[in-house]
Amino acid sequence: MSDTQQTLMPLHSPEPDDNDQSPTNPTQPQPASPDPTRTAIAATAPAPSLLHLSFNQDSGCFAAGTDRGFRIYNCDPFREIFRRDFGPGGGTSLVHMLFRCNILAFVGGGPEPRHPPNKVMIWDDHQSRCIGELSFRSEVKGVRLRRDRIVVVLAHKIFVYNFADLKVLHQIETIANPKGLCEVSHLSGTMVLACPGLQKGQVRVEHYASKRTKFIMAHDSRIACFSLTQDGRLLATASSKGTLVRVFNTLDGSLLQEVRRGADRAEIYSLAFSPTAQWLAVSSDKGTIHVFNLKVDSGLLGLDRSNSSTESNPSSPTAVSSLKFMKGVLPKYFSSEWSVAQFRLQEGLQHIVAFGHQKNTVVILGMDGSFYRCQFDSANGGEMTQLEYYNFLKTDETF
């Protein structure tokens, strides 16, 4: 019996043009738009339980999976775009957007799952129904979407599918991967995929355009979290210790920079590059969001930082310990590179972070329904300034 079985549900639309990149849905995906009928819910209804949060590919929107369904929000300005509340039995443990179009992928979960946890459902919100599904013999741990690919993560295996017809293109064996770790690049034309390797502390990077595989021994301990830049050229990793974050060149596997989150062990929840890869944000169970200044050669990466205020500013904080002159005498801890900006939240609560579309801003989402937008001082660093806060689970709050 095979590990996977694909089922495409009937489509009642014309066949797509050969040049049309719209996945699974033969009609061109349209930007998701608010629908009053979808958001009309009684103010007396209790807030749902949050099961999952994910940003879309450009971090301009985010999706929330709940014990009743899912909701889609815009980040700037903050507002709810639409929701699908299926009621009791609507549990959705994973939900991922495809940029801002009508196509989403979700997996059932929670006490009363909407669908079995071993199925990925492809949802077209214009048709208000599932237009495809992928079934597996074990629980789905993660899903990643590109315009041309669907990536499904199981506990020990990853499947890469063509989005247009749901045909399997690649299968990858991994070490035990209970958190469903996997990231893909999002620039059209080239695809880079990062996933756990077969050894503890190893990351496997697939460069599909050049048909090359690179194995990077990133840490001695188990990999806890990693992130790719939009073009897939940079990889940031953190281990189960959670003290150090390392940035690698995915093409040759070289270590480009190492930064220190802290001295105590921590569980890293998310890592995020800014669009120009000048900054790296980190969230952990310690409750502090950190922003680090990256010193990667932007010319090498083909990135445009011309609008960045700190690129040529000699006074920009480096956050390297002032004891660096004693490197080799004192422990490595004292010559570490620390974050330039911080924002403090409730310790122990899971948060994910991404960079906002406004300059020098981050967006933070909490599993308690909290939404923060904060701004950091790129010249002087220090504590971030909170610009906005909302609880997006409150049914009676007007956005």
Phi, psi and omega in degrees: 000136183284160180289336186220152177221130182253141176227120173261122180283157184303140178246132183250056181215163179298158177293146182287154172290150183301332182269359182279121182270005184293125185279141174054329181262114184299339175270153181298125178300138181251154177302135179295139182227154182296146176227113184305329182289337181274340184253001180278098181230142183301135182295340182278350181295134179293152180295141179286166175272133183275129181249335185199147175226140176207139171280155172281184192294331179251011178061020177274344179221167171215157181244141178237122174266133182234179178284001178238349183157226179211161179224148181239133183233149170265143183272322186217103000285155181290128175193154173281131179272307174198168177219154171235100177260110182272356181082192177305139183085015181253020185305129181231108187270341176221136174212131182225137178271160170249094187051239181241022184268184187279357183266131175227162172235135177217162181230136179289151179186186182083184182299325180230083186290144177292320179224162178301144183290358177260014180235138171259123181258130176263117188251131173252111185284345174287324176270350181056043179200166175279132181252000178189162177209153176236125184249144182225168181272353179220171185296138177281127183260338182194156178221140174226141183240140165235170178297334184245355186219150167240131178244126181243131185249124172253181186297329182227009186208151177233135178245134176248125183244150167285129186292327187294322184231003179060033175271141180289129178254332186201144174233135184232128175275138179229168169292168179310127188227066185294336181272358179066038182293128176185140177222149177230152174284164186235001175287138181291151177097318179236144179233130174238134179236133175242137180206166175298145176277207179258001178239153176299132178083002184257140174244133177259132180240123178257120174258099188287329181295318181263359180056042179244145176242131179239130177255126183242119174278093189278324185213163173280330181266175179299141177289128181254332185195148172205165183210150177246153168288166181305323181270356178078010183275338179241143179232126173253135184227152173221148181258182180293342175289322175075014181268324183243146172239131183243144180243126184240153167277120184286341182287315181245357178079009184284145176280121183262327183198150176229129180234157184248123175285318181182187182262332181272153176299146179207154173266118180278126181267324181203152174231141181213131173273147168286162184304327180263005180061027174274334183233153175228127179254145183224135172238148182210177180286356176284348175088002179250130172271127180249143171239126180251148176269118180268147184242031180289142179294107183293332177295321178298325183270355180069030182261148180258110177247023186300334182267004183280135185280344187249000186298322181243021182266108183293343180269000179300137185296134177261339178058023174270136183307141178292351179269014184297334180296343179260016179304135182098338177260313178267162178303159182303331181307321186283343178256016183289159176261120187255169180292151179267339182217148183219154172219128189258132182232184179294128181289141177091342179273136184283128176231148170240154188226150174210165178274138180282169180280340173280152185299135175055042177236152173234151175246131184238131178242134180246151179288001171263007180091013182274142175234122177238140165241126184232154179239140177246152180272108185289341181270320186247345179069206179090200182292136178286160177259126177283123180263324184212152171214136173218155165254106188280358178267347181290121184285339184260008180269136179262130182255000000 
